[in-house]
Amino acid sequence: MRPINAIFDCIPEELPLIREDYRIIISELKKELITEEFLAKCLKRKKYLYDSKGRAKSNKSISEKLYLHYRFGAPLIEDEEKENFIEKITPEDIRETAQKYLKEKHFFEFAMNDRNKN
């Protein structure tokens, strides 16, 4: 299983505001249903990643699947099955998943400072 993550590129002074906004978003995901339109936009990229006629057949994608399988024992799932799964995701599924996995005890933060920037 892959982690749920977010990556922010910001200056250090912005981090507390972004951190708070992120917590608000997580809280809302756990309480409210997202709209069908918003869900469709979010899933568009995932559909692209698992498109059995496109990117999913790339060497990079195949190498990543094999790495996850042999390194972590992740099952090899056909891209068509992933596409079908993505098509069936509902706003209720998003809320239920958020309630189950987006818990404070599971959070961690990793911050890097680029010392080469002025």
N, C-alpha and C positions, 0 to 999 in steps of 0.2 A: 504494500500500500504506500502510496506517495503522501507526503505531508501536504497540508493545506498551508500555503504561504503567501506572503505579500512582500514585495520588494519596493522600497522607497529610496529615491535618489534626492537627497535634500541637504541643506546646510545644517550643522548641529543645532542652531537656534530654532529651526523649524520642527525638529523631532518631537518635542513635547506636544505641540499642536496636532501633528500628524498622528501620533500615538493615541491621543484622546479621540480624534475623529475616527480612527480605526476601531477603537473600542465601542464607539457609538454605533458604527455600522454593524459590528458583530452583534451587539445587543438588539438592534432592529431586525437583523436576519433571524434571530431566535424568536422574536415576538410576532413580526408581521409577515404577511405573504408578499413576495415580490410580484410585480405584474408579469403577465404572459409576454408582453412586448419586451420588457427588460430581460427576461429569461432567454427569449429567442436571440437577442443580441449577444448575451453572454455565451450561449452555447454555439454560436456561429463559429468561433475560433476552435472550440473543441471538435466540432464536426470536421473542420479542415484538417486538424491534426490526425484524425482517424479515418479520413477519406480513403476507402479501400482502392480507389482508382488513382489516387494522387500521392500526397506526401507520405502516407503510411507505407508505401512501397519503397521509400528512399533508403539508401544505405544507412544513413544516420538513424532513421527510425527503427530499422531492423536491428542494427547494432545495439541500440538502447534496449529493445525488447529482450534480446539475447543476454545482455549484461544483467538486467533485472531478474531474468529467469535463472541464470547460472549463479549469480552472486547472492541473490536473496530468495530464490525459490518461487518467484512470482510466476503464476500460471501463464502459459502462452494462450492468449485469447485472440480469436480471429477478429480482424478489423471490422468486418460486417456485424459481428455481435456487439462490438463497442458502439458502432454507429446506431444500431437498433436501440441499445440502452440509452444513449444520449437523446434520441428522438422521443423517448418515453418519460424523460425527467419532467416533473411538475413543480410548481411553486411550493406545494406541500412537502415534496421531497427535500427541497432546499431548506425549508424551515426545520424539518425533522432532523436532517443531518447537522444543521447548525446547533440545534439543541443538544444533540448527542455528542458532538466532537469539539465544538468551540467553547471549551471550558477553560477557565483561568489556569487550572493546574497543568494544562497541556501547552500553555504559551511559553515561548522563549523568544529572546531578542538577541540579535547579533548586529552590532554596529561597527562600521569601519570608518576610519578617518583617513582621507587621502592627504598625506602630508606634502605632496608635491603641488597641490593647488594653493594658490595665493588667496 
